[in-house]
């Protein structure tokens, strides 16, 4: 597999991993970094929104179980932060019915927990190339 510097390849944009489960957040982060992506972490919605205000982010991976998460409000808030350059969002959830959030709220993708971290990294790579 080709190794690359994700930060350099994506103009310094980072992948923000917003996940309430510290162990899962770490697994996702380590897999992304192994493939060269620069990452940020958030354990709550407020940490996620703060990171998005402070750092250039190219993609958000967010858990629908994140404390305070409301898909519609987050989608509207994120579009208001970056109206000209929408930031792709991958939603993670244990609930298969959360998949219906993806299209109407303009989220880029949905992954049901548990998921294969390598598949998620592949999806992130694809979304970052097209963003």
Steps between C-alpha positions, in 0.01 A plus 500: 500500500630844406601720791451874471503808715129563544554850637716607207281329243189670631636852548545457874138396552443261786251225569299572814395186689208583732417184694384455859677164545868581571616153392320516164612860447861391553466203260360723227766765560788250492373340178464839331845612614651171382381598151647850531198704603536774759223471759321682778286340769184606680311317774193726498303718264637818659860376450412413139356843426793671671751303290309586182520871585873488575659263246477432128302176475448309178265233633305421818432153635227537763308256716124545514526396867731793577355689799297795371500381136197598294555417134285778358644772724858384441450486125357853491772632733777342294362633169483848655867474606617407151232593244732511198703187581277240665684266733416132442357321804503126570244401764572200725215328682389176663148569371446394136202736476739795543600433138194704397678811636766477233321622188258772620761655729764485226741283695751329271476149647373274775683218678323265736690406817683271528688566177831403344749785564678426171172545309444832676851617408435404138178699502676800656771481230235496229301789650813712555602451135161619376454783751 
